Amino acid sequence: MFSVKLSQEHLTLPLAELNAVLESCYPDKKLTLNISEETVKIAGLDDESVLRKRLGYAMEINGVEVEQGFSARYPRKRPFSYPTTLDPKLARAMVNLARPMKGAKGLGGKGARKEDVIFDPFCGTGGILLEAGLMGFKTIGIDIDEKMIPGCKQNLDFYEVKDYDISVEDFFKTKKRGTIVTDPPYGKSTSLPGKSVEEFYNLILEKLHEITNGISCIGSPSTINLGEMALNQGFKILEEHIIYVNKDLSKRILVLKK
């Protein structure tokens, strides 16, 4: 019996994140989850190494403290930061919710699809790429803001993330593809002057539908009805979560399937 004690942060995410990891990494296993207060017990799991690497919200695994190093990666601790930098725990949760898999010889095991590449088309300071890279995934990041790219590279190098491809590029013109995990800059893109936040996100979803490999995870302000927009663009909504950030902002996190 394998047990995970959930943290009190991002309360709407832990169980959903756990289910996403189990679904992507153990597709052929019949696992039984038993939930008691803050602890989830999993029967039928004989190799927990994937969970130890992937689950950023776990406080304890089998009674042993797990050090994920989140405190060392808080925005103020990074060489390069910006006011809208994503919290590392939420960034890792978003990567997991996109259900990425490694190749057949890696985490996915029997029947795994080709190794996923995590693509953040609004990479900013690199928070999502940082968490994905530390989980062992190849990463691609683009941003139209030229000043973000050197800082993003500085952060990834500082935390010794190796396998990344970062460049200045306009998302709406890119031909790059991957498992998209992103938290766009709320309509302040310099490539779309004069667009409202809602118009901006509609255009993002339209382009995302064109280039996604299948499942994507995207964040937005909770004030935007992103779910309705996604349905209108032909997506299926796998999950939707509201995450409190501060008194001025809550985020809507959507997991979408093409």
Beta strands, then each sheet from edge to edge (+ up, - down):
strand 1: 2-6
strand 2: 32-36
strand 3: 39-43
strand 4: 58-61
strand 5: 64-65
strand 6: 117-120
strand 7: 138-143
strand 8: 164-168
strand 9: 179-182
strand 10: 215-221
strand 11: 236-246
strand 12: 249-257
sheet 1: 2+ 3- 1+ 4- 5+
sheet 2: 8+ 7+ 6+ 9+ 10+ 12- 11+
end
